[in-house]
Amino acid sequence: MAIAWSRWLAPPPDSGYPRAVEAPTGDAPIRVLAVGPTPVPESEGLSVERAATLEAGLARLEEGGVDVVFVTLALGAEAVGSIRGRAPEVPIVAEADDAEAVAALEAGAHDVVPPEADAATVRRAIRYATSLHRLEGELHRHRVVDELTGLYNARGFEHLAEHHLRLADRMQEPVVLVFVRLDDLTRVSETHGAAEGPRLLAETAEVLRRAVRDSDVLARVGTDAFCVLLTGNAAGAEALVLSRLVEAVAARNARSGRTTPLSLSVGAARYDPARPVPLAELMAEASRRLQTPG
């Protein structure tokens, strides 16, 4: 299998397509739908409406006019996915303990707070989720999507990755950046014709989509280079991504009629909030750890 994986390491001590939602502007309060017994406070800047059950919350979402949903996973692990499926354009903040936090982010929550969070933390998470969701919509409107692959381009990746690194600082949880290179792109184009290169790039994007989670940030950042930011307490997530990537590449290369095998080199680096580094340095570290097929 023509995939190489380098073990991720913390940087040395000396060294994330949603549809845009109509966001509140000016002095308009953020319209919060609090689903279940949640600690969302009535406060300046927030207009809070409550739904006692998940079913009631889903019904209220059908009516529109909600800027953000705050939901407790005490209603069940499927709550975030149900809300995301009913209203994909509305950002979600979940109240979840440590065991549930990663699952909530994987299901599509923009932020997670613990059950013991105080009112200030809850308000901050709601404002952060609303701001991040608005930014994601603005990124699409400002042409930061790579036309060939449909992924974020380098500029879009920089904006979203910076937001997730700041969230990692706040949560004091690491994130992992994975750097992927499509091998021998120039040689393939010269040997098999100019159309083969773009075809392989598009297929690489599709393989990566199958390998990562919905909460991860995926982008094409160079001619033959891709980045994935594994978010939401990503420690250990790189092993799962590698496994899925190996399977997806194998499935692609096993298809009949494929004259050019897909070959990827992969490297990774960890962002440690205790020793923060700039995004550019994190990307360079992951790129240096690329390994070519042996």
N, C-alpha and C positions, 0 to 999 in steps of 0.2 A: 504494500500500500504506500503510495507516494505522498505520505504526510509525515512531517517531522514535528516533534513537540518539544519545546524546551521547558524545563521546570521553572515555575515562577518564583521569583525571589523579591524580597523587599529592597527598595533602593538603598544604597549605602548611606550611612549617616552624614557624610560630608557632601553629599551631592546637592442608553437611555433612550407612526403616521396618523396621529389622530386628527380628526377634523376639528377646525377651529370652532370655538363656542363664543357666542356673543358675551363678552366679558363686561363687568361693570366698569364704568369710567367715572372720573371726577369724584364727587362725594357720594355716589350711589353705593349702598351697602352691598356686601357679598351675600347672595341668597343661598343659605345653607339648608340642606335637607338632612336632618339628624335622624338616622334610622336605628331604632332600638334604644335601650337605656344608655344614652351617651352623655359625656360630660361637657358637651358644647355649651358655653355660657352665652347668655344674652348680653351683648356688649356693643359699644359704639363700633360701627363699621361692619357688623354682622346682622343679618336678618335671618333668624332661625325659625324653621318650621319643623315640626316633629312628626315622625311616623312610628308607631309603637312596634310594628312588625315588619319583616322583610316584604311580605306581600303588599302591605299598605304603602311601603316605600316605592316599590316597583310601580304600583298603580299611580302614585303621585308623579313619578318621573314621566309617565305617559302624557301628562298635562303640560310639561315644559316649564320654563321659568325658574330653573334651578341652576346655580352657578357651580356648586360643589356639593358632593354627598359625603357626610361623615357617618361611618357605619361601624358598629362593634361586631367583632367576630364571635361574640357570645351568641349571636344568632345562627352560627354555623359557618364552617370553613368555606362553603360555597357562596357566601353572601357577596363577596367582591365580584366574583365571576358573573353572578346573576345580574348585578347592577351594571357591570360593564357590558353585558350582552343586551340589556334593555336600553341603555343610554350611553353608547360608546363615546359621545362627544362631551360628557360631563366628567370632570376629574373626581377622584375618590381619595379620601383620607380614611384609613382604617385604624380602629383601636384594637391592638392585638398584643399578646405577650410575646416573649422572645421565640417560643416554639412555633408561633403562627406567623411571625413577621415576614419571613422569606416567602411563604406561600401566598400571603396577601400581595406582596410586591410582584410576584410571578403572575398572579391573576390579574394585575393591572392597576393596583393602587399606586398613586403618585407619592404618597408618604404614609408612614405608620407612626403612631404614638403608643406608648405603653398604657395599660389600664390606670396606673397611678399618676398619669400626667396631670400637671396643674393647668389652670385656665389659660395662662400665658402661653404655655407650650401648645395647647390645642389651637388657640387663635393663630399662632405663628405657623403651625403646620397647614392650617386651612389657607392662609394667605400665600404660603409657599406653593402649595399644590395649584392654586388658582393662577399664580404668576407663571409657574412652569408650564402649565397647560396652554396659557395664552402665548408664551414664547414658542412652544411647539407649532402652534397655528401660524404665528408670524414667520417662522422659519420657512414654512411651505410657501407662504405668500412672497417671500423675498428670494426665491429661486436658490435654495440651498439643497436641492435634491439633484443627484446625479441622473441625467436623462437616460443613460444607457441601462443602468441597473435598477433605478427607482429607489436606491438607498440615499441616505444623507451624503452630501459631499463633504470635503474637508472643513469648509466653513461651518456648515451645520453641525458637524461632529464636535467642533471646538466649542460652540455655544452650549450644546447640551451636555457635553462631558464636563465642562467647567461647573455647571449647575450641580451635577451629580458629585463632583469632588467636594464642593462646598457642603452638600448634604452629608457626605461621608465624614467631613470634619465635625459637623454638628452631632452626628450619631456616634462618632468615634468607632466606625466600622470600616474595614478595608474594602476597596474595590479592586478588581483585576482588569487590566487592559490587555487584550489579545491582539497581536499583530499578525496578519495573514498575507502572504505573497503568492501570487499565481506564478509558478515557475515557467521559465523559458518562453515568455509571451512573444518576445521578438522573433525567436527562432521558429516558433509555431506559425506566426504570421508569414514569415519568409518562405517556409516550407509548404504550407497548406493554403496560402492565399490570404489576402487582407481581411476577408470576412470571418475567418476562423478566430482571430483574436477577440473581436467584440462578442462573438458567440460564447467563447470560453469565459469571458468576464461576466456575462449575463448568467451563465450557468454557475459560476462561483458564487455570485450573489444569492442565487436560489439555494445552493447547498448550505450557505451560511445561515440563511433564514430558517432552514429546517433544524439547524444545530443550536440556535440560541433561543432564549426565552423572550416573551413579549416585553418584559420589563428592561431588557438589555438594549444598549444603543449600538446600532450597526451602521457602518459607513464605508464608502469607497473614498480613500484619502489620497490616492495617487494612481498613476497609470495602471500599475499591476498590484496595488496595495489596498488592503482593507483593514479596518479596526473594529473591534467589538469591545465595548465597556460593559463588563459584567457587574451589575448593580445589586444593591439590596443584600448586604452581608454576604459577599460573593466568595468568601473563603471556601474552597473545595469545589466551587461551581465549574472551574476550568476543566476538571476531570470529566464532568458530565458533558460539557461542550465538546471536548476532544472525542469522546466516545460517539456522540451523535455525528460529529464531522467525519470521522472515519467511516461510519455506516453510510452516510449520505454520499461520500465520494465513491465508495465501493459500489453502491447502487447505480450511480451515474455511469461509472466506467464499465459496468456489466451490461448496460443496454446495448442491444444490437445496433449496428450501423455507426458506432462511435469510433472513428479512425484515430482521433487524438485523445489520449488519456488525460484526465484532469489531475494535475500534480500541484500540491500546495505545501509551502513551508510555513511553520507556525512558531511564534515565540510569544512570551507573556511576561508581564511585570506587575507587581502589586503596589498599589498606592496605600501607604500606611499613614493614617491621620496623625500618628505620633511623630512622624518625620516627613512632613509634607514636601512635595516637589512640584514644580510647574508641570502642566500637561505635556508640553513639548518634551521635557526631560523624560517623563514616563513613557511617551511614545518611542523616543530614541532608545531607551533601555530595552523595551520589548523588541524593537527592530534589531538591536545588537544580539539578542538571544535567539534570533531566527536560526533554525537548523535546516540544512538541505537534506533531501533523502539520501540515505546511505546505501 
